[in-house]
Amino acid sequence: MTQATTAHPAPSHPGILVGLKAEAQLIRGVFPHAAIAASGATREGARREANRLAACGVDCLLSFGLAAGLDPALPPGAIVIPSAVKAWGNTWACDPTLRHILGGDQQGTVNGPLLHSDDVVLQAQHKADLFASTHCAALDMESGFLARAAHDAGLPFAVLRVVCDPATRSLPPVTACVLSPDGGLKIGLLLRSLLRHPAQISGLMTLGRDAGLARKAMLHFLHTQATRPVFRQFATGRTQG
């Protein structure tokens, strides 16, 4: 089922959902007056915080942070501003005005749909299967909840994500269980897992490198967009008259 967008006044007070504290800190520097919430990279946290943002008086919702690549052509650092979010059999269209403000029509951005997953997708083969069945460019664990909350609240929404782990790379199993609800690391669990399965270390090092590339790409993109008046006015809480 496809959910269409409707016309809205120009937004100026976004609520932004991220997965991790580090993502919240990054986007806070660009959107100093936005309401920002972190899911802690958990299903329940994403559902709760998306609903809380939708009810806190904002006039639009944004999903921001890292994503897993599904399209094998996308490297770490690819900027995804999707046309729609697919989740639980629904397709929610992203608001075209917000996508324009964020830079969705800028050269090099990826505009294909984004897939929501309730669980971490670790295996490259699983990513390949999802790409074949959905034709989505990337995947994350927050945008489906945000899209549903926006639809239920009658708010426009959009997504700004950067690919971290590419479609062709599997993640070490420990990746799925070491994030704490506040977005930090469960250090004890991480160390125990690495002691039992030290082969995961190289995979974590590669993931760390990819995350660094993704962060640099996102910072560069945001700084570039900040030179555009429409983005700058939106980010600072003002819109053009």
WODANOR-V51452 format. One record per residue. N is the residue number from 1. PSI is psi in radians with two decimals (* if undefined). Layout:
((N | PSI) (N | PSI))
This chain:
((1 | 2.29) (2 | 2.27) (3 | 2.13) (4 | 2.77) (5 | 2.80) (6 | 2.88) (7 | 2.40) (8 | 2.69) (9 | 2.79) (10 | 2.14) (11 | 2.68) (12 | -0.06) (13 | 1.46) (14 | 2.67) (15 | 2.28) (16 | 2.18) (17 | 2.22) (18 | 2.99) (19 | -0.72) (20 | 2.76) (21 | -0.67) (22 | -0.65) (23 | -0.66) (24 | -0.72) (25 | -0.69) (26 | -0.85) (27 | -0.43) (28 | -0.60) (29 | -0.38) (30 | -0.66) (31 | 1.34) (32 | -0.39) (33 | 0.09) (34 | 2.71) (35 | 2.12) (36 | 2.34) (37 | 2.50) (38 | 2.35) (39 | -0.30) (40 | 0.31) (41 | 0.64) (42 | 2.65) (43 | -0.85) (44 | -0.68) (45 | -0.72) (46 | -0.78) (47 | -0.84) (48 | -0.84) (49 | -0.58) (50 | -0.77) (51 | -0.66) (52 | -0.75) (53 | -0.73) (54 | -0.42) (55 | 0.07) (56 | 0.19) (57 | 0.17) (58 | 2.86) (59 | 0.06) (60 | 2.88) (61 | 2.47) (62 | 2.50) (63 | 2.25) (64 | 2.50) (65 | -2.69) (66 | 2.77) (67 | 2.75) (68 | 2.35) (69 | 2.40) (70 | -0.65) (71 | 2.07) (72 | -0.20) (73 | -0.17) (74 | 2.12) (75 | 2.93) (76 | 2.34) (77 | -0.14) (78 | 2.30) (79 | 2.19) (80 | 2.06) (81 | 1.46) (82 | 2.75) (83 | -0.41) (84 | 2.84) (85 | 2.28) (86 | 2.29) (87 | 2.35) (88 | 0.66) (89 | -0.03) (90 | 2.71) (91 | 2.01) (92 | 2.11) (93 | 2.34) (94 | 2.61) (95 | 2.19) (96 | -0.59) (97 | -0.79) (98 | -0.70) (99 | -0.68) (100 | -0.78) (101 | -0.74) (102 | -0.34) (103 | 0.39) (104 | -0.32) (105 | 0.19) (106 | 2.59) (107 | 2.35) (108 | -0.26) (109 | 2.63) (110 | 2.22) (111 | 0.01) (112 | 2.85) (113 | 2.71) (114 | 2.45) (115 | 2.37) (116 | 2.47) (117 | 2.41) (118 | -0.24) (119 | 2.72) (120 | 2.32) (121 | 1.97) (122 | -0.68) (123 | 2.40) (124 | -0.64) (125 | -0.66) (126 | -0.73) (127 | -0.74) (128 | -0.72) (129 | -0.73) (130 | -0.68) (131 | -0.73) (132 | -0.60) (133 | -0.41) (134 | -0.37) (135 | 0.46) (136 | 2.53) (137 | -0.60) (138 | 3.08) (139 | 2.48) (140 | -3.09) (141 | 0.17) (142 | -0.57) (143 | -0.53) (144 | -0.77) (145 | -0.68) (146 | -0.76) (147 | -0.74) (148 | -0.74) (149 | -0.69) (150 | -0.78) (151 | -0.81) (152 | -0.57) (153 | -0.07) (154 | 0.56) (155 | 2.54) (156 | 2.68) (157 | 2.81) (158 | 2.98) (159 | 2.38) (160 | 1.85) (161 | 2.75) (162 | 2.34) (163 | 2.26) (164 | -1.31) (165 | 2.16) (166 | 2.88) (167 | -0.54) (168 | 0.01) (169 | 2.27) (170 | 2.63) (171 | 2.61) (172 | 2.52) (173 | -0.55) (174 | -0.38) (175 | -0.55) (176 | -0.19) (177 | 0.14) (178 | -0.07) (179 | 2.29) (180 | 2.85) (181 | -0.41) (182 | 0.10) (183 | 0.02) (184 | -2.90) (185 | 2.45) (186 | 1.55) (187 | -0.75) (188 | -0.80) (189 | -0.71) (190 | -0.84) (191 | -0.72) (192 | -0.73) (193 | -0.71) (194 | -0.59) (195 | -0.67) (196 | -0.62) (197 | 1.29) (198 | -0.30) (199 | -0.28) (200 | -0.30) (201 | -0.78) (202 | -0.66) (203 | -0.67) (204 | -0.64) (205 | -0.73) (206 | -0.72) (207 | -0.71) (208 | -0.70) (209 | -0.79) (210 | -0.68) (211 | -0.66) (212 | -0.75) (213 | -0.73) (214 | -0.75) (215 | -0.78) (216 | -0.72) (217 | -0.73) (218 | -0.74) (219 | -0.76) (220 | -0.76) (221 | -0.80) (222 | -0.71) (223 | -0.64) (224 | -0.77) (225 | -0.51) (226 | -0.25) (227 | -0.21) (228 | 2.18) (229 | -0.71) (230 | -0.65) (231 | -0.79) (232 | -0.73) (233 | -0.67) (234 | -0.79) (235 | -0.52) (236 | 0.08) (237 | 0.28) (238 | 2.58) (239 | 2.80) (240 | 2.49) (241 | *))
